[in-house]
Every structure is written in C-alpha cells, then in structure tokens.
Amino acid sequence: MKILQLDNVTKKFGGLTAVNDVSFAIEEGEISAIIGPNGAGKTTLFNLISGFLPPTSGTVLFEGQPITNLPVAVVAARGLVRTFQLVQLFPELTALGNVRVGAHLQSTGGVWSALLRGRSARAQAAAVDADAHNLLEFVGLGGRADVLATELTYGQQRLLEVARALATRPKLLLLDEPAAGLNREETDHLAKVIGEIVKRQITVLIIEHDMSLVMKIASKVIVIDFGKKIAEGTPSEVQKDPDVLDAYLGGVDYV
C-alpha cells in the first residue's frame, strides 16, 4: 500500500525552481531514502511533503488523501511527522520534558481539564510520562531522562528528536539528515533504532548524506539533482546508475 505519493510536485521561489516536477511513491512499512548533492532540493521537498511550504503545482497524497496546502499541525495530527536538519529541541526542558511535548498531538481533555487536574487529566499525564520514559529507553536515552537537552551530547540530542517525534505516534516519520555530525558508533546505533521503528509499523523516509547508512537500511532510494528526480530504485540499482554516479557520487561506484 502506498502511504505517500507525490504527483508532479514543483516549487518555485521567484525565478528559481527548487523542486521540478517530482513524482514518486513510498510504500507502507518500508525505509526509503532521498539522496542528492547539497542544494539539490531535498529539504525543500520535505517541507512540501510535511506542509511547511505549499507547492507551486502538483499534489501530495498521504494515505490516498490530498494533504497539499493543509496546515502543518493538521498534517502532523494525521500521522505524518518530521525532524529537522538542525537540531530543534526545547533547551530549557529535560529530555523527558521534550518527549512529553511530542505527546500533545494525542492528548485530550482541553485546557480546563489540565488546569483543574481532574482524575482523567491525572491519568493521562501519568500515561504520557510512562510513554515518554519508554521512548527514551527505546532510543537509548533511558538514563538521561532528567538531563537538560542542552547537556546532552550532539548524538544524544539527535536521538532525543527521534523520541519526541515518536511520541506523536506517527504513521510516516520523515528524518532530515539524522546521521549528520554522528560518529560511526552513533550512526550504527541510529541504524538499529530506525530498524526497530519500522518494526513498530511506522514507515520511515530519510534524507541522508551518509551513503553507507542509506545502502544499509533503505529498501528504496530516490535521487534528486537540481530539483529533479534523476533515479529511483533499490540501493544496488541506484549505486550503479550512471546519472547518479555523475551527478552525486562523483563517478565512484559505492559497493
């Protein structure tokens, strides 16, 4: 089943075409990757998919329904959630507090319920805390719950972003360069976490420059260059595509 589909999506900024007539589909329950050189339009594409930017033309479908031009919060509430290329945490909150914030999309009861702290609100708060602790444990931060986000290492902050996104209970998780700035050990751990995410019936789409990570975990790779899709296929197919080798991999055949 196709969980995400782009049909002829284009984004223009004045005279610049950042995304040019891009079409592809993402299958439910898989890990897919978008790769391409710096400035190829990958993050703009993520912004179009997640509702942070409206397309100039074309359609984005999520679970078969158009989400083009819907507000970001509505898109996220439907189950399409993203992280960002630059870490965006709440620095004044602990790791646990950051994950709690992610749970607000699933909360009920409204402001008055929260202020009055009735039985339902207390039960919901306890459930959110338990879920947040479980998610921190899941990504490998179980012992860092009470540490301020700013006191975590960069690699831990990346994992915290993933945990916060998971707290929204997404159906499709978009990860924008999750391995950026990580060492090999941290990247290997991230690969394991992403693999476990898919086992939870969450589809994953990543933008990533670390080709070893992409080739290790992705079942489909989409290659973007100058805003256009130039290739799509399995990692083994893409790494041998002459257009990809020329445009992105510099003529080096990754094996």
Long-range contacts (C-beta under 8 A, 24 or more apart in sequence): 1-27, 1-28, 2-26, 2-27, 2-28, 2-61, 2-64, 3-27, 3-28, 3-62, 3-63, 3-171, 3-172, 3-203, 4-49, 4-60, 4-61, 4-62, 4-80, 4-172, 4-203, 4-205, 5-60, 5-61, 5-64, 6-49, 6-58, 6-59, 6-60, 6-61, 7-58, 7-59, 7-60, 7-61, 8-57, 8-58, 8-59, 9-45, 9-48, 9-55, 9-57, 9-58, 9-59, 9-60, 10-55, 10-56, 10-57, 10-58, 11-41, 11-44, 11-48, 11-53, 11-55, 11-56, 11-227, 12-56, 17-227, 18-44, 18-227, 19-44, 19-45, 19-48, 19-55, 19-227, 20-226, 20-227, 20-228, 21-58, 21-228, 22-58, 22-224, 22-227, 22-228, 22-229, 23-58, 23-229, 24-222, 24-229, 24-232, 26-172, 26-203, 26-205, 26-220, 27-203, 27-220, 28-203, 29-198, 29-201, 29-203, 30-198, 30-203, 30-204, 30-219, 30-220, 31-194, 31-195, 31-198, 31-203, 31-204, 31-205, 31-206, 31-217, 31-218, 31-219, 32-203, 32-204, 32-205, 32-206, 32-218, 32-219, 32-220, 32-221, 32-222, 33-205, 33-206, 33-207, 33-208, 33-214, 33-217, 33-218, 33-220, 33-221, 33-222, 34-205, 34-206, 34-207, 34-221, 34-222, 34-223, 34-224, 35-207, 35-208, 35-209, 35-211, 35-214, 35-221, 35-222, 35-223, 35-224, 35-238, 35-248, 36-223, 36-224, 36-225, 36-247, 36-248, 37-225, 37-247, 37-248, 40-224, 40-225, 40-226, 40-227, 40-248, 41-224, 41-226, 41-227, 42-207, 42-224, 43-85, 43-176, 43-207, 44-227, 45-224, 46-82, 46-174, 46-176, 46-207, 49-80, 49-82, 49-174, 49-205, 50-75, 50-76, 50-80, 50-81, 50-82, 50-174, 51-75, 51-76, 62-172, 63-171, 73-105, 76-105, 76-168, 76-170, 77-105, 78-171, 79-169, 79-170, 79-171, 79-172, 80-170, 80-171, 80-172, 80-174, 81-165, 81-168, 81-170, 81-172, 81-173, 81-174, 82-165, 82-173, 82-174, 82-175, 82-176, 83-161, 83-162, 83-165, 83-173, 83-174, 83-175, 83-176, 83-178, 84-161, 84-176, 85-176, 85-177, 85-180, 85-207, 87-154, 87-157, 87-158, 87-161, 88-161, 89-149, 89-157, 89-160, 89-161, 89-164, 90-149, 91-148, 91-149, 91-150, 92-148, 93-148, 93-149, 94-145, 94-146, 94-147, 94-148, 94-149, 95-136, 95-141, 95-144, 95-145, 95-146, 95-147, 95-148, 95-149, 95-152, 95-156, 95-160, 95-163, 96-129, 96-132, 96-133, 96-136, 96-145, 96-146, 98-149, 98-160, 98-163, 98-164, 99-132, 99-135, 99-136, 99-160, 99-163, 99-164, 99-167, 100-128, 100-129, 100-132, 100-167, 101-164, 101-167, 102-163, 102-164, 102-165, 102-166, 102-167, 102-168, 103-128, 103-131, 103-132, 103-167, 103-168, 105-168, 105-169, 106-167, 106-168, 106-169, 131-167, 132-163, 132-167, 135-163, 135-166, 135-167, 136-160, 136-163, 138-163, 138-166, 138-193, 138-196, 139-163, 139-166, 139-193, 140-189, 140-193, 154-181, 154-182, 155-181, 155-182, 155-183, 155-186, 158-182, 158-186, 158-190, 159-189, 159-190, 159-193, 162-193, 162-197, 166-197, 166-202, 170-202, 171-202, 171-203, 172-202, 172-203, 172-204, 172-205, 173-197, 173-202, 173-203, 173-204, 173-205, 174-205, 174-206, 174-207, 175-204, 175-205, 175-206, 175-207, 175-208, 176-206, 176-207, 177-206, 177-207, 177-208, 177-209, 178-206, 178-208, 179-208, 179-209, 179-210, 179-213, 180-209, 187-212, 187-213, 191-216, 191-217, 211-249, 211-254, 215-239, 215-254, 223-247, 223-248
